[in-house]
Amino acid sequence: MKMPPLLAFAAALSTLAPVSAAADPATPTDHAGVVRAIAARPQVKAAIAELDRTHDQWVADIIALAEIPSPPFKESARARAYAERFRAAGLADVEIDAEGNVTGLRKGTGGGSGKLVVVSAHMDTVFPEGTPIKVRREGDRLFAPGVGDDSAGLATQLSLIGAIEKVGIRTPDDILFVGTVGEEGLGDLRGVRYLFNKGRYAGRIGAFFSIDGTSSAEFTIGGVGSKRYRVTFTGPGGHSFGAFGLVNPLSALSQSVVNLYRIPVPASPKTTYSASVVGGGTSVNAIPREVWLEVDMRSESADALAEVERGFLAGVRDAVDAENAARSTKEGPVKADLKLVGDRPAGATAKDSDIVRFAAAAYTAAGIVPEYGAGSTDSNVAMSLGIPAITIARAAEGGRGHSLDEWIGVAREPAVRIRRLDLVTILAVAGYR
């Protein structure tokens, strides 16, 4: 009789050689062996079956959470609903912290004396207040703003908690489950920054997972850093005809954009920039008194990012100087006020770290060649602090992120496969054997 695809992963692993004992702490960890041993345990097989049994609940949770608006800096309604789900799932010490994160603890067998493993997903979306959000289903796809990023991540976290609780798995290390705020845009990772620097668990975190990817094979080990500026250009302003010849802040803004796009960047490490948003002015027949520009710069390398930033700042200064030299400043010069509105640290988790090798072993055991990516997620903060961190998948497929027609795939087998890979990896990192 053909075995259901759901159980093939664990069954195949259980036929392989068991993990060898490693009483000596200096003995290198057999990551593949640990993964095999974990997957062969009856409780884990039962947890995998639970992930399959509750698949429809996972879909329902995605829909319910996505339809609770969670615009930038206004995540409180979703946070309250998520905290209630944490309590219902049986987590301990559930709270909404001072920054707005939802935290819930699953205590390990070590009595809280060891490291803390964090598993997180973010509650905020990029969509402004008032955006209509109603999930529609077409076949095996759900469509809505934010339905994938990261409503599906939140639902995946709930699914994992439910499976672990249902079968009574106990890990040596405590696992802290978190719904973070401020991951997107100008939120600038404020939730996870608070978690690491000011929250009640600061200083205890030894490993970090962010559930914030959509891929059947890739997980993120590189944190793409970013610098974001809002530059306000001001000048005397005046009538477009009567005051013609006076300096114009819009000219300086325009030249700043031109200067930005003259900055050379390396192909590797990938480094980018974008002049993204502009505004200002009062009338078509008036020299503007004030205009503004927002710029995003990113790189997988902190050094390359710093080089682009220096080039951008120099370009703004040169543009302002050029405008003041080209036209009359008798009513006042053009000035530029630069405000740093986003500063995400770059970082990386080494491929030979335990957290990466456990994830790679889980994927390899499932017949998947693991792919390593880089992105800008909550994991950036952990990586920048030297804490092992990766961003793992919430689902196998999705697309059109950050758009009104965003979608996430909810076909049973690929979705359950991703959740079981997440489960085995998290258990391995939390010391389960």
N, C-alpha and C positions, 0 to 999 in steps of 0.2 A: 504493500500500500504506500502511495506517495505521501511523504511527510508534508504538512502545511508549510508554506514559505516562512511563516512567522517563527517556527521553532527550528528551522534549518540551521540558523546561525549558532545557537547554543549547542545543538546536537552535534554539529560538525566539530566544534571546539572540544567537546567533551571526549571525543575519540582520540584526540591527540595526546602527546606525552604530558603528564602533569608538571606543574612548576616545581623546580628543584628547591629544596630547603636552603635558606640563606640566613643562618643564625648569626654569622659574622657581619656586622654593619658595613664592613669594608667590601664585602662581596657585591659585585655589580648586580643590579636588579635585572631579572629576566622578565622584561616587560611583556613579551608575547606569552610567556608561561603564566604570568599573573593573570592576564586577560583570559586565557584558557581556563584557568582554575576558577575564576569568578563566574564565567559563563556556564560552567558545569555545575555550579551549586544549585540545589533544588529551589532555594528561595529566589534566586535570580531568574531561573526558568519560570517560576510562578509570577514574578514581577513582569517579565516579558509578556506572558499570557494576559496579565492584567492591562498592560498597555494596549494590547489588541482589543480586549473586551470593552475597554472604555474609549475606543476611538471616536465613537459618535459624540461622547461627552467632550472630548477634545475639540471637535468641530463646533459644538454648541458654545463652549467657553470662548473660542475665538470670536464668534459672532456677538455674544453678549458683551465681551470686553471692548470690542471694536466700536460698538454703538454707544459706549459711554464716552462723551467728549473728553479729550485730554490735551488741550492745546498748550503751547509753550507757556510755562510758568503758571499754569492753571490745571494741574493734574489732580487736584484734591478729590473730585468726585470719583474718579477711577481708583484713586488710592484707598478711599473708604471701602469701595466694593472689593478691592483686591485683598485688603486686610481681613474682611469677613471670610473670604475664601481660604485664606491662610488658617484662620481659626477653625473653620469647618474641616479642614484637612488634618487637623491635629497638631499643628506646630506649636511650640512653646514660645512664650515671651513675645507674642505678636504685638507690634506697635508701629505707629507712624512717627518717624523721628522729626527733629526740629527742621530738617531741610525738606521733608515731605516724602522720604523713602519709606516703603513698607518693608519691615523685616520680621522674619519668623525663624526660630531656631529648632533644629532637630538635633537633640543632644546625642553625642556618641557614647561609647562605652569607656572612654578615657577620663570621664569626669571633668571635662573642660580644661584639663591641664596641658593639652597639646595645642597644635595649630588649629586654626579655623579654616574650613574650606567654604568659600562663598560661591553660590550659584545665583546668577542675577539675570534679569530681563528688564528692559526699560518701559516705563508707563507713558511717557510723553510721545506726542507725534509732532510732525512739522506743520500741521494744518491749523490755521488761525481759528479763534473763537467764532462760532456761527457757521462753520463749514458743515453742510448737510452730510450726515453719515448714516447710511442705511445699507447693510450688507445684502448683496444679492448673490444667489448661487446659480452657476451655470455648469452642470455636470460636476466634475471634480475640482472646480475652481470657485473660490469666494472672491468677490470684488467689493472694494470699499476703500476710502482713504484710511491708511493706517492699518488695514486688515492683516498685513504681514508684519510690518515694521512699527511696533513690535508686539501687536496683539497676539500674533501666533507664538511669539517667544514667551509671553506671559502664560498662555494656555499650555505650552509645552512644559513649562516649569510646574504648573499645577498637575499635569499628567504624571510627571516624574515623582512628585511628592506623593500623589495618590497611590502609585504602584508600590513605592517603598513602604509607605504606611500600611497598606493592605496586607502585605506579606510579612511585615515585621522585620525587615532588614535593619540591622544595627551596625553602624560603621564605628571604627575606633575614634575617628576625628569627628568633632561637631561639624554639622553643615548648616550654614546660615543662608537661607533663601531670601532674596531681596528683589523688590520691584523698585527701580531707581527713577528719579526725576531728572530732568535737565540733560538728557543724553543728546538731544537733537539741537542743531543750530546754535543760537546764542545762549542756550542753556549751559553750554561750555562744560559739560560733564559735572555740573555742580552737585548732583546727588552722590555720585561715586567719590568725588573729592571729599565730601563731608564724611562719607562712610570710612574712608581711610585716615582722615586727618582729625576729625572731631567727634565722630560717633562713638557709641558705647563699646564697639568692637575694634576700635582703632588700636593698632599695635599687635593684634592677635591673628591677623589674616595671613595665612601661609600659602594659599593658592586661590586663584580666582577664575571663574567661568562666566562669560557673558553669552546668553542665548540670544543671538542677534544676527544670524546668518541664514541664507537660503541656498543650499547646495547639497547634492547627493554625495560629494566627495571632498569638498574643501572645508578647512577650518583655518581661522586667522591666527597667525603667530607674530605678525608685525603690526605695530601701532603707528598709523600715519599721523604725524603731528600737523598742526595747523596754526596759522596766525591770521586773525581777521581784524581788519581795521575799518573804522568809520572816519572818513576825513571830511571835515567841514571847511569849505573855502568861503571867505567873506571879503567883501570890498565895499566901496562907497555906494555903488548902485547909481541909477539915474535914468533919464529918458533915453530911449534907444536912438533918437535923432538929435535931441538937444544936447545930450551929454556924450555924444559919440567922441571917442578918443580916450575916454577914461579906461582904466584897467577893468578887466572883466573876470570875475572869479570862475566863470564857466570855461573860459579859455585855459586857465591854469588847471582846472579839473581835466579837461580834454587832453592836455599835454601830459598830465600825470598818467593817464591811461595809455597813451602812446608810449611813454617811457617804460611803463610796466611791461608792455608787450615786446620790448626790445631786450629784456633780460634773458640771457641764455640759461637753459637749465639742462641737467643731465638726463639721459633716458633711464639710467640706472645709477643710484636709486631714483625711482620715479618721483619727479618734482613738478608741481603745477601751480598755476595762478589763474585767478579769474576776477575781472572787474564785473561785479555782479548786480549791484543795485545803485541807481542814481535818483536824485530828486532835488527840488528847490526851484527858485525863481518865483516871480509874482505875476508877470504878464508878458505877452509876446512883444509888447512895445516898451519893455523896460530892461535895462541892463540889470541882471540879478544882483541883489545885495548878498544873498547866501545860496549856496548849492552844496550838495553833499554826495559822497561816493562811498560804497562799501566794497571791500576787496577781500578775497579769500586766497590764501597761499597754503600749499600743502607739500609735505615730503615724507618719505619713509626714513629720511635721515635728518637728525637734528641740525647737523652742520650745514647741509644743503638748504634746509629751511631758513636758517639764520642768514645765509648768503642772499637768498631771494628777498628776505625782509630788508636787509641792508640796501639792496638795490632799489626796492620800492620806496623806502624812505628818502633815499638820495634823489630819486626821480621826482618825488613831490617837491622837495626843496628846489631842485633845478627848474621845475615848471613854474613855481611861484616867482623865483628870481627872474626868469625869462619874461614873464608877463609884466612884472613891475618895471623891467628895463625897456619893454617894447611900447608901452603906453603910459599915459599921464597918471601920476600919483598925486596930483595937486589936491584932490579931495580925500586922499588916503590910499594906502597900498592894499594889494591883495595879501591875505594871510591864510594860513592853513592850520587848522587845529586837528591833530591826529589823536584818535582815541582807540586803544586796543580793546576790542569787544569780544575777542575769542582767542584763547591760548591753550591749545591742546598739546600735551607733550608727546613727542615721538618715543618709540621704544620697541623692544622686540623680546620674544621669549625664545631661547636657544632651542634648536632642533634636538639637541641631546638632553634636554631637560626631561624630568620624569613626566610632567603633565603632557608634553608633546608626544613623547614616546608611547605613553599609554593610549593616547588618542589614535596615534598611527597604528598601533598594534590592534586596536579594536576594529578600525577600518580594514586593515589588511586581512584580519581573520574572517571578515564578512565578504572577502573577495573584492574589495574596493581598493584601488590604488590611491592613497591619500594625497591630497593637493594642499599646498601651504600658501595662504594668501596674506595680504596686508589690508588694513582698513582703519577707519576711525570709529572706535566703539568705546564703551566703558572700560574695556581691557587696557586702553592706553595708560590710564592712571596707574594701575598695578604694574604694568611693564616699566613705566618710568621710575618706579620705586624699587625695581629689581625683584618684584614678587612674581613668581611664575603665573602666567595668565594666558588663556586662549579664548577665542570667541568661537562657539560651536553653533551648529545649525538648529534652527527652529522647525524647519520643514525641508523637504527635498527639492521643491521647486516653487518659484514665484517670480514676479516681475513688476515693472512699472512703479517701482518704489518711489515714494515722495510725490506721486501724481494722484489725481482724482480717480483714475482707473487702475489703481494698484490691485494686484491679485496675489493669492496664495493657493498652492495646490494642496488638496486634502484627500487625494486617493489613498486608500487604506494602507497598502503594503509599503510604498515608499515612505509614507509619513511615519508609520510604526517603526520601520527600519532605522530612521534617523533618531527616533526617541530611544530605541534600545541601544544604539551606539553611544548616545549621550549618557544613558544610564550606566553602562559598563565603565565608561571612561571616568565618570564622577565617582563611582564606587571605588575604582582602583586608586584614584588620587586621595580619597578619604581613608585609605588604609584597609579597605575590606578585602579579605582573602579567603 
